Amino acid sequence: MKFSVFQVSRRGGREKNEDRMGYCYTRGSGLFVLADGMGGHPEGEVAAQIALQTISAQFQRQAKPTLPDVREFLASALLAAHHQILRYASDKGMLDTPRTTLVAAVVQDGRATWVHCGDSRLYMVRGGELLSRTRDHSYLELRNAPIPGLERVNRNVLFTCLGSPSKPIYDITGPVNLEQGDRVMLCSDGLWGSVDDESITRQLGRQTVAHAVPDLVEDALRKAGDSSDNVTVVAFEWETPDTFESTQGVSTEGPGDDMFESTIQAGPLDAIAEELDDEAIERSIAEINEAIRRSAARKA
């Protein structure tokens, strides 16, 4: 596989950034993940980090070098992340659980498959046209559904997420065959809440991801102003020879079957069996808290 990738996370007008994103890959499979910790509940950044770590750990264990069943992996990994968040809250005796949205995509055998829960989105653009876009699990997206009483509900409210007491609702899309030049972007609502789908499609269609993503992020921050949400994006462009060398190109031709590369922070993955152990989770929480402390110190 060859792809160009770009990722960025910017804190808007919020006190802290609860978004997390990253990607990892083997010789035959790639995983892209983004989670947006939910405000109104405690430790959203912890929920997002646990989700990323859990899914990347599952990926490392199963992709040898490819996943045997991509759709099954996405479903089971999402549910494993959900249960890890609940486990963390239970161990800490929390009255309310940390919660997060999630969108994750796997690229394998020249095809892309993705899962999402909540309102973090995936956009797929081909030839300047919007080929696919996830539909949020919010009442706004259900506005045309004949549900009694829906008109009295805040339609921006999500009806599912990871970490809630109820089992998460999720959608899996694909596999979709990839063509050279296809651009796939995972983003938090801080981006699409300020920049419309038409503008997103236009920018991704006429620029490489390394140029389109920074422009889109700046547009979102500028339009939202002081009230801007955190804006986080991870995007890739599929096998475009003329841009591969000049951008953050990734080739998986070199690594052996047992090699694994990742930008997702995690504990010692060789100590993980069926699920992340407490020590690995505690280590990630400590890393997050230290990052928040440093950020607060810089602001002061």
C-alpha positions as CSV (number, residue, x, y, z in Angstrom):
1,M,0.0,0.0,0.0
2,K,1.0,3.6,-0.6
3,F,-0.8,6.6,0.8
4,S,-0.1,10.2,1.8
5,V,-1.4,11.1,5.2
6,F,-1.9,14.3,7.2
7,Q,-3.1,14.7,10.8
8,V,-3.7,17.8,13.0
9,S,-5.5,18.7,16.2
10,R,-6.1,22.3,17.2
11,R,-7.6,23.5,20.5
12,G,-10.3,26.1,19.8
13,G,-12.0,28.2,22.4
14,R,-12.2,25.3,24.9
15,E,-10.2,25.0,28.1
16,K,-8.7,21.7,26.9
17,N,-8.6,19.5,23.8
18,E,-10.5,16.3,24.3
19,D,-10.0,15.0,20.8
20,R,-7.7,12.2,19.9
21,M,-6.6,10.8,16.5
22,G,-3.9,8.7,14.9
23,Y,-3.2,5.9,12.4
24,C,-1.3,2.6,12.4
25,Y,-0.4,0.1,9.8
26,T,1.2,-3.2,8.9
27,R,2.5,-4.4,5.6
28,G,-1.0,-5.2,4.4
29,S,-3.5,-3.2,6.4
30,G,-4.0,0.4,7.7
31,L,-6.1,1.8,10.5
32,F,-7.2,5.4,10.9
33,V,-9.0,6.4,14.1
34,L,-10.5,9.6,15.5
35,A,-12.4,10.1,18.8
36,D,-14.0,13.2,20.3
37,G,-14.4,13.2,24.1
38,M,-17.8,14.5,25.0
39,G,-18.3,17.6,27.1
40,G,-20.9,17.5,29.8
41,H,-19.4,14.3,31.1
42,P,-16.1,13.8,33.1
43,E,-12.7,13.1,31.5
44,G,-13.7,13.1,27.8
45,E,-10.1,13.1,26.8
46,V,-9.6,9.8,28.8
47,A,-12.5,8.1,27.0
48,A,-11.1,9.2,23.6
49,Q,-7.6,8.0,24.5
50,I,-8.8,4.6,25.8
51,A,-10.8,4.2,22.6
52,L,-7.8,4.8,20.4
53,Q,-5.5,2.6,22.5
54,T,-8.0,-0.3,22.6
55,I,-8.7,-0.3,18.9
56,S,-5.0,0.0,18.0
57,A,-4.1,-2.8,20.4
58,Q,-6.7,-5.0,18.8
59,F,-5.4,-4.1,15.3
60,Q,-1.8,-5.0,16.2
61,R,-2.9,-8.3,17.6
62,Q,-5.1,-9.3,14.7
63,A,-3.4,-7.8,11.6
64,K,-0.8,-10.4,10.7
65,P,-0.3,-8.6,8.4
66,T,-4.0,-8.4,7.3
67,L,-7.2,-8.6,9.3
68,P,-9.1,-11.9,8.6
69,D,-12.5,-10.0,8.7
70,V,-12.5,-6.2,8.5
71,R,-16.1,-5.6,9.3
72,E,-16.0,-8.0,12.3
73,F,-12.9,-6.3,13.5
74,L,-14.4,-2.9,13.4
75,A,-17.5,-4.0,15.3
76,S,-15.7,-5.9,18.0
77,A,-13.0,-3.3,18.4
78,L,-15.6,-0.5,18.9
79,L,-17.4,-2.6,21.5
80,A,-14.2,-3.4,23.2
81,A,-13.4,0.3,23.5
82,H,-16.8,0.9,24.9
83,H,-16.4,-1.8,27.6
84,Q,-12.9,-0.5,28.5
85,I,-14.3,3.0,29.2
86,L,-17.0,1.5,31.4
87,R,-14.4,-0.6,33.2
88,Y,-12.3,2.5,33.8
89,A,-15.3,4.4,35.3
90,S,-16.3,1.4,37.4
91,D,-12.8,1.0,38.8
92,K,-12.7,4.7,39.7
93,G,-16.1,4.6,41.3
94,M,-17.3,7.4,39.0
95,L,-21.0,8.4,39.2
96,D,-21.0,9.5,35.6
97,T,-19.0,7.8,32.8
98,P,-16.5,9.4,30.4
99,R,-17.9,9.3,26.9
100,T,-16.6,9.8,23.4
101,T,-17.6,9.6,19.7
102,L,-15.6,7.5,17.4
103,V,-14.9,7.0,13.7
104,A,-12.4,4.4,12.4
105,A,-11.5,3.3,8.9
106,V,-9.5,0.2,7.8
107,V,-7.8,0.1,4.4
108,Q,-6.9,-3.4,3.2
109,D,-6.7,-5.1,-0.2
110,G,-7.3,-1.8,-2.0
111,R,-10.6,-1.2,-0.2
112,A,-11.8,1.0,2.6
113,T,-14.3,0.0,5.3
114,W,-15.3,2.3,8.2
115,V,-17.4,2.3,11.4
116,H,-18.7,5.3,13.3
117,C,-20.6,6.1,16.5
118,G,-21.8,9.6,17.3
119,D,-21.0,12.7,15.2
120,S,-17.4,12.4,14.3
121,R,-17.4,12.1,10.5
122,L,-15.7,10.4,7.6
123,Y,-15.7,12.1,4.1
124,M,-14.6,10.3,1.0
125,V,-14.0,12.5,-2.1
126,R,-13.2,11.2,-5.6
127,G,-12.6,13.3,-8.6
128,G,-13.8,16.4,-6.8
129,E,-17.2,14.8,-5.9
130,L,-18.4,13.7,-2.5
131,L,-18.6,9.9,-2.8
132,S,-19.6,9.1,0.8
133,R,-20.2,10.8,4.1
134,T,-21.2,9.3,7.5
135,R,-24.6,10.2,8.9
136,D,-24.4,11.5,12.5
137,H,-26.2,9.6,15.3
138,S,-28.0,12.8,16.3
139,Y,-31.6,13.9,16.3
140,L,-30.7,16.5,13.7
141,E,-30.0,13.7,11.2
142,L,-33.3,12.1,12.1
143,R,-35.3,15.2,11.4
144,N,-37.2,13.5,8.6
145,A,-38.0,10.5,10.7
146,P,-41.7,10.2,11.8
147,I,-40.9,9.9,15.5
148,P,-43.5,11.4,17.8
149,G,-42.1,14.1,20.1
150,L,-38.9,14.6,18.1
151,E,-39.8,18.2,17.4
152,R,-39.4,19.0,21.1
153,V,-35.9,17.5,21.3
154,N,-32.6,19.4,20.9
155,R,-31.7,17.9,17.5
156,N,-28.0,18.5,18.0
157,V,-28.0,16.0,20.9
158,L,-26.5,12.6,20.2
159,F,-28.5,9.5,20.9
160,T,-25.5,7.2,21.2
161,C,-21.7,7.2,22.0
162,L,-19.1,5.1,23.6
163,G,-19.1,5.0,27.4
164,S,-22.8,5.5,27.9
165,P,-24.7,3.0,30.1
166,S,-26.5,1.6,27.0
167,K,-24.9,-0.4,24.3
168,P,-23.6,1.9,21.5
169,I,-25.4,2.1,18.2
170,Y,-22.9,2.1,15.3
171,D,-22.9,1.9,11.5
172,I,-20.4,0.1,9.3
173,T,-19.9,1.1,5.7
174,G,-18.0,-0.8,3.0
175,P,-15.9,-2.2,1.7
176,V,-15.5,0.5,-1.0
177,N,-12.9,0.0,-3.7
178,L,-10.3,2.7,-3.6
179,E,-9.1,4.5,-6.8
180,Q,-5.9,6.4,-7.2
181,G,-6.3,9.9,-5.9
182,D,-9.2,9.1,-3.5
183,R,-9.2,11.3,-0.4
184,V,-10.6,10.1,2.9
185,M,-10.9,12.4,5.8
186,L,-11.9,11.7,9.4
187,C,-12.8,14.7,11.5
188,S,-14.4,16.0,14.7
189,D,-17.5,18.2,14.7
190,G,-15.3,21.2,15.3
191,L,-14.5,21.1,11.6
192,W,-17.8,20.2,9.9
193,G,-19.8,22.3,12.4
194,S,-18.2,25.5,10.9
195,V,-17.4,24.4,7.3
196,D,-20.2,23.0,5.1
197,D,-20.0,19.8,3.1
198,E,-19.7,21.6,-0.2
199,S,-16.6,23.6,1.0
200,I,-15.1,20.4,2.4
201,T,-15.6,18.6,-0.8
202,R,-14.3,21.4,-2.9
203,Q,-11.1,21.8,-0.8
204,L,-10.4,18.1,-0.7
205,G,-11.1,17.8,-4.4
206,R,-8.7,20.4,-5.6
207,Q,-5.8,20.1,-3.1
208,T,-3.7,17.3,-1.6
209,V,-4.6,16.4,1.9
210,A,-1.4,18.0,3.1
211,H,-2.7,21.4,1.8
212,A,-6.5,20.9,2.1
213,V,-6.6,19.8,5.7
214,P,-4.7,22.8,7.2
215,D,-6.8,25.2,5.1
216,L,-10.0,23.6,6.3
217,V,-8.9,23.7,9.9
218,E,-8.0,27.3,9.7
219,D,-11.4,28.1,8.0
220,A,-13.2,26.3,10.8
221,L,-11.4,28.1,13.6
222,R,-11.8,31.5,11.9
223,K,-15.5,31.1,11.2
224,A,-16.3,29.9,14.8
225,G,-14.2,32.6,16.4
226,D,-13.8,32.5,20.2
227,S,-16.5,29.9,20.5
228,S,-14.7,27.4,18.3
229,D,-14.7,23.8,19.3
230,N,-11.5,21.7,19.1
231,V,-10.8,20.8,15.5
232,T,-9.1,17.5,14.7
233,V,-8.5,15.7,11.4
234,V,-6.7,12.7,10.1
235,A,-6.8,12.3,6.3
236,F,-5.2,10.2,3.7
237,E,-4.8,10.2,-0.1
238,W,-4.7,6.9,-1.9
239,E,-1.7,6.1,-4.1
240,T,-1.1,9.3,-5.9
241,P,2.5,9.1,-7.4
242,D,3.0,12.8,-8.1
243,T,2.3,13.8,-4.5
244,F,3.6,10.8,-2.6
245,E,7.2,11.9,-2.4
246,S,6.5,15.5,-1.7
247,T,4.0,14.9,1.2
248,Q,3.9,12.6,4.2
249,G,3.9,9.5,2.1
250,V,3.7,6.1,3.7
251,S,4.7,2.9,1.9
252,T,4.0,-0.5,3.6
253,E,6.1,-2.4,1.1
254,G,9.1,-2.6,3.4
255,P,7.9,-3.9,6.8
256,G,7.8,-7.6,7.4
257,D,4.6,-9.5,8.3
258,D,5.2,-9.0,12.1
259,M,6.0,-5.3,11.9
260,F,3.6,-2.6,13.2
261,E,3.9,1.2,12.9
262,S,1.7,3.6,14.9
263,T,1.2,7.2,15.7
264,I,-1.2,6.3,18.5
265,Q,0.2,6.5,22.0
266,A,-0.2,3.2,23.9
267,G,1.2,1.2,26.8
268,P,3.4,-1.9,26.3
269,L,1.3,-3.7,23.6
270,D,3.1,-7.0,24.1
271,A,1.5,-7.1,27.6
272,I,-2.0,-6.9,26.2
273,A,-4.1,-10.1,25.9
274,E,-7.8,-9.9,25.2
275,E,-8.1,-6.3,26.6
276,L,-5.9,-3.5,27.9
277,D,-4.7,-4.1,31.4
278,D,-5.0,-1.6,34.2
279,E,-1.4,-0.7,34.2
280,A,-1.5,0.3,30.5
281,I,-4.7,2.4,31.0
282,E,-3.2,4.1,34.1
283,R,-0.1,4.9,32.1
284,S,-2.1,6.5,29.3
285,I,-4.1,8.5,31.9
286,A,-0.9,9.8,33.4
287,E,0.4,10.8,30.0
288,I,-2.8,12.7,29.3
289,N,-2.8,14.5,32.6
290,E,0.9,15.5,32.1
291,A,0.1,16.9,28.7
292,I,-2.8,18.9,30.1
293,R,-0.6,20.2,32.9
294,R,2.0,21.3,30.4
295,S,-0.6,23.0,28.2
296,A,-2.0,24.9,31.2
297,A,1.5,26.0,32.2
298,R,2.1,27.4,28.7
299,K,-1.1,29.4,28.8
300,A,-0.2,30.8,32.2
